[in-house]
Amino acid sequence: MSRRSALSTLVTTSTAVVGASGTNPSVCHASGAIGGPSVVLNSNNKKAFPLASVLAGNQKGFARAVKASGIPRDELYICGTVLSNRVDKESAAYRKTKQGCLENMAAMASGNIDKLDMIMLDYPGPNDESIRGQWRAFEEMKSTDGTVSDLAVSNFSPSQLDAILVNPGATKPTVNQLPFSVAYHPQGILEYNTKRDILVQSWSPLSKVLRRYGSDLDVIGKKYGKSAAQVGLRFIVQSGAAFTTQSKSKTHFEEDLNVFDFVLTDDEMSKLYQLAA
């Protein structure tokens, strides 16, 4: 794979923006703008936050792209995912999740990557017992295997988070990925995570937003010289959450990251919240 092809592959990979309320998207000490959680990731001075998703089937290609790109590993905060939500019972969920962890590392070996910065459960198991089995495998990956630094979840409700946190010694998830956006922000979605010191990261920041409310966002964006998409992403950041985007265009990625040099007014934020009320 050529360096140009490798960089192209990385551009089409999802990139997570973790700086929830700061001015620098590389800052991973993320304090929510509405009194949200202060989440410290083991990121040091990472400059990019790519996500290799089992659902996208891009893990091996991603790993090879990292290797061929020439980008130093210590500049990348790499997240993998595991899908094990259809398995019932603690022991079965543990085995399925453990298998997913090992498969992640096998895929990453294609790019000489021997440790992930984060591993994420794509979906919770069907019941509390299964969720605890999933989490046991994740905790082993972190504490016993030493092949990951941070643990995260996706699409977890308050009760599903508590299935993990009921154990006082449990490793707390750093991130809960949810479809938070201008188009979807039910009451309490940020608060129940903030209460548990977990950062919400939107996995669907612009889905339905531009089609439904693009003209409204465009009017606000013109004031700041920003696009409707940038206003939609700024809404997420200013609400105290983070986001992850994907694109085949380097230009679009650069636009997505350029949302930390303006601040929406309280009135503009209120109008955006009311659009899907």
C-alpha positions as CSV (number, residue, x, y, z in Angstrom):
1,M,0.0,0.0,0.0
2,S,1.4,3.4,-1.0
3,R,1.6,6.2,1.6
4,R,-1.0,8.2,-0.4
5,S,-3.4,5.2,-0.4
6,A,-2.8,4.7,3.3
7,L,-3.6,8.3,4.1
8,S,-6.8,8.0,2.0
9,T,-7.8,4.9,3.9
10,L,-7.4,6.8,7.2
11,V,-9.4,9.7,5.9
12,T,-12.4,7.4,5.3
13,T,-12.2,6.0,8.8
14,S,-14.4,7.4,11.5
15,T,-12.6,10.0,13.6
16,A,-13.7,10.9,17.1
17,V,-13.6,14.4,18.4
18,V,-13.2,14.2,22.1
19,G,-12.6,17.8,23.3
20,A,-16.1,18.3,24.4
21,S,-16.0,22.0,25.5
22,G,-12.4,23.2,24.8
23,T,-11.0,24.9,21.8
24,N,-8.6,22.1,20.8
25,P,-10.1,18.9,19.5
26,S,-6.9,17.1,20.5
27,V,-7.5,17.8,24.2
28,C,-8.9,14.8,25.9
29,H,-9.7,16.2,29.3
30,A,-13.2,17.0,28.3
31,S,-15.4,19.0,30.6
32,G,-19.0,19.4,29.5
33,A,-20.2,22.9,28.7
34,I,-23.3,22.4,30.8
35,G,-21.6,21.0,33.8
36,G,-20.8,17.7,32.2
37,P,-18.3,15.1,33.3
38,S,-14.6,15.6,33.3
39,V,-13.3,12.6,31.5
40,V,-9.6,12.0,31.3
41,L,-8.5,9.6,28.5
42,N,-5.0,8.1,28.5
43,S,-4.3,10.1,25.4
44,N,-1.1,12.1,26.2
45,N,-0.7,14.4,23.2
46,K,-2.5,12.4,20.5
47,K,-3.3,14.3,17.4
48,A,-5.9,12.1,15.8
49,F,-8.6,9.7,17.1
50,P,-9.4,7.1,14.4
51,L,-12.0,4.4,15.1
52,A,-11.7,0.9,13.5
53,S,-15.2,-0.6,13.6
54,V,-16.2,-4.2,13.5
55,L,-19.5,-3.1,12.1
56,A,-17.8,-1.3,9.2
57,G,-15.4,-4.3,8.7
58,N,-12.5,-1.9,8.3
59,Q,-10.2,-3.2,11.0
60,K,-7.5,-5.0,9.0
61,G,-7.4,-2.3,6.2
62,F,-7.3,0.4,8.9
63,A,-4.3,-1.3,10.6
64,R,-2.4,-1.7,7.4
65,A,-3.1,2.0,6.5
66,V,-1.7,3.1,9.9
67,K,1.5,1.2,9.2
68,A,1.8,2.4,5.6
69,S,1.0,6.0,6.4
70,G,4.2,6.7,8.4
71,I,2.2,8.5,11.1
72,P,3.9,7.7,14.5
73,R,1.8,5.4,16.6
74,D,2.0,7.7,19.6
75,E,0.2,10.4,17.6
76,L,-2.9,8.2,17.2
77,Y,-5.6,7.4,19.7
78,I,-7.0,4.2,18.3
79,C,-10.3,2.7,19.2
80,G,-11.7,-0.7,18.3
81,T,-15.1,-2.1,18.8
82,V,-16.7,-5.5,19.8
83,L,-20.1,-6.8,18.8
84,S,-21.5,-9.4,21.3
85,N,-24.9,-8.1,22.2
86,R,-27.0,-11.2,21.1
87,V,-25.5,-13.6,23.6
88,D,-27.4,-14.5,26.7
89,K,-26.0,-15.4,30.2
90,E,-22.8,-14.1,31.8
91,S,-20.4,-16.8,30.8
92,A,-21.5,-16.9,27.2
93,A,-21.4,-13.1,26.9
94,Y,-17.9,-13.2,28.4
95,R,-16.6,-15.7,25.9
96,K,-18.1,-13.9,22.9
97,T,-16.7,-10.6,24.0
98,K,-13.3,-12.1,24.8
99,Q,-13.3,-13.6,21.3
100,G,-14.1,-10.1,19.9
101,C,-11.2,-8.6,21.9
102,L,-8.8,-11.2,20.6
103,E,-10.1,-10.7,17.0
104,N,-9.4,-7.0,17.4
105,M,-5.8,-7.5,18.3
106,A,-5.3,-10.1,15.5
107,A,-6.6,-7.6,13.0
108,M,-4.5,-4.8,14.4
109,A,-1.4,-7.0,14.2
110,S,-1.7,-6.5,10.4
111,G,-0.3,-3.0,11.1
112,N,2.0,-3.9,13.9
113,I,-0.4,-2.4,16.5
114,D,-0.1,-4.3,19.7
115,K,-2.2,-2.1,22.0
116,L,-5.4,-0.1,21.6
117,D,-6.1,3.1,23.3
118,M,-9.8,2.3,23.6
119,I,-12.2,-0.7,23.1
120,M,-15.9,-0.1,22.8
121,L,-19.0,-2.4,23.1
122,D,-21.2,-1.6,20.1
123,Y,-24.3,-2.6,21.9
124,P,-25.3,-3.9,25.4
125,G,-26.2,-7.5,26.0
126,P,-29.9,-8.5,26.4
127,N,-29.9,-8.4,30.2
128,D,-27.8,-7.3,33.2
129,E,-26.1,-10.7,33.5
130,S,-24.9,-10.6,29.9
131,I,-23.7,-7.0,30.2
132,R,-21.6,-8.0,33.2
133,G,-20.1,-10.9,31.2
134,Q,-19.3,-8.5,28.4
135,W,-17.6,-6.1,30.8
136,R,-15.6,-8.8,32.5
137,A,-14.0,-9.6,29.2
138,F,-13.2,-5.9,28.7
139,E,-11.7,-5.5,32.1
140,E,-9.5,-8.5,31.5
141,M,-8.3,-7.0,28.3
142,K,-7.3,-3.9,30.2
143,S,-5.9,-5.2,33.5
144,T,-4.8,-8.7,32.7
145,D,-3.9,-8.6,29.0
146,G,-2.7,-5.0,29.0
147,T,-3.8,-4.5,25.4
148,V,-6.1,-1.5,25.9
149,S,-6.1,1.6,28.0
150,D,-9.7,2.9,28.1
151,L,-13.0,1.1,28.0
152,A,-16.2,2.4,26.5
153,V,-19.8,1.5,25.6
154,S,-22.3,2.5,22.9
155,N,-26.1,2.7,23.1
156,F,-26.3,2.1,26.8
157,S,-29.3,3.3,28.9
158,P,-29.0,4.3,32.5
159,S,-30.0,0.9,33.8
160,Q,-27.6,-0.8,31.5
161,L,-24.8,1.4,32.7
162,D,-25.8,0.6,36.3
163,A,-25.5,-3.1,35.5
164,I,-21.8,-2.4,35.3
165,L,-21.5,0.3,38.0
166,V,-23.4,-1.7,40.6
167,N,-20.0,-3.4,41.3
168,P,-18.0,-0.8,43.3
169,G,-14.7,-2.1,41.9
170,A,-15.8,-2.0,38.3
171,T,-13.9,0.0,35.7
172,K,-16.1,2.9,34.7
173,P,-16.8,3.4,31.0
174,T,-15.1,6.6,29.8
175,V,-17.5,7.1,26.9
176,N,-21.1,6.2,26.0
177,Q,-21.8,6.6,22.2
178,L,-25.3,7.7,21.5
179,P,-27.2,9.3,18.5
180,F,-27.2,12.7,20.2
181,S,-27.8,15.6,17.7
182,V,-29.9,18.6,16.8
183,A,-32.5,16.0,15.5
184,Y,-32.3,13.7,18.5
185,H,-31.8,15.0,22.1
186,P,-34.4,13.5,24.4
187,Q,-34.6,15.1,27.8
188,G,-32.0,13.6,30.2
189,I,-29.8,11.9,27.6
190,L,-26.8,13.9,28.6
191,E,-27.7,14.2,32.3
192,Y,-27.8,10.5,33.1
193,N,-24.3,10.1,31.7
194,T,-23.0,13.2,33.4
195,K,-24.3,11.9,36.7
196,R,-22.2,8.8,36.2
197,D,-19.1,10.8,35.0
198,I,-19.4,9.3,31.5
199,L,-18.9,11.4,28.4
200,V,-21.5,11.2,25.6
201,Q,-20.1,10.9,22.1
202,S,-22.5,11.2,19.2
203,W,-22.2,8.4,16.7
204,S,-24.8,10.1,14.4
205,P,-24.1,13.8,14.7
206,L,-25.6,14.9,11.4
207,S,-28.0,12.1,10.4
208,K,-31.4,13.6,9.5
209,V,-30.1,17.0,10.8
210,L,-29.2,18.6,7.5
211,R,-32.2,17.2,5.6
212,R,-34.7,18.3,8.2
213,Y,-33.1,21.5,9.6
214,G,-30.4,22.4,7.2
215,S,-31.9,25.8,6.3
216,D,-32.2,26.8,10.0
217,L,-28.6,25.8,10.7
218,D,-27.4,27.6,7.5
219,V,-29.0,30.9,8.7
220,I,-27.1,30.7,12.0
221,G,-23.9,29.6,10.2
222,K,-23.8,32.6,7.9
223,K,-23.2,34.8,11.0
224,Y,-20.0,33.0,11.8
225,G,-18.9,32.0,8.3
226,K,-19.7,28.4,9.0
227,S,-21.7,25.7,7.2
228,A,-24.9,24.1,8.4
229,A,-22.9,21.0,9.3
230,Q,-20.5,22.9,11.4
231,V,-23.3,24.5,13.3
232,G,-24.8,21.1,13.9
233,L,-21.5,19.8,15.3
234,R,-20.9,22.9,17.4
235,F,-24.3,22.3,19.0
236,I,-23.1,18.9,20.2
237,V,-19.8,20.3,21.5
238,Q,-21.4,23.2,23.2
239,S,-24.0,20.9,24.8
240,G,-21.2,19.2,26.6
241,A,-20.9,16.1,24.4
242,A,-18.4,14.9,21.7
243,F,-18.9,13.5,18.3
244,T,-17.5,11.1,15.7
245,T,-17.7,11.5,12.0
246,Q,-16.8,9.6,8.9
247,S,-16.2,10.8,5.4
248,K,-14.3,9.9,2.1
249,S,-13.3,13.5,1.8
250,K,-10.3,15.0,3.6
251,T,-11.9,18.4,3.1
252,H,-15.1,17.3,4.9
253,F,-13.0,16.0,7.8
254,E,-11.1,19.3,8.1
255,E,-14.5,21.1,8.1
256,D,-15.8,18.8,10.8
257,L,-12.8,19.7,13.0
258,N,-13.1,23.4,12.5
259,V,-15.8,24.0,15.0
260,F,-13.7,25.2,18.0
261,D,-13.3,28.8,16.9
262,F,-16.8,30.1,17.4
263,V,-19.5,30.0,20.1
264,L,-23.2,29.9,19.6
265,T,-25.3,32.3,21.7
266,D,-27.7,31.0,24.3
267,D,-30.6,32.1,22.1
268,E,-29.2,30.2,19.2
269,M,-28.7,27.1,21.3
270,S,-32.2,27.4,22.6
271,K,-33.6,27.6,19.0
272,L,-31.6,24.5,18.0
273,Y,-32.9,22.6,20.9
274,Q,-36.5,23.6,20.1
275,L,-36.2,22.4,16.4
276,A,-36.8,18.7,17.4
277,A,-38.7,19.4,20.6
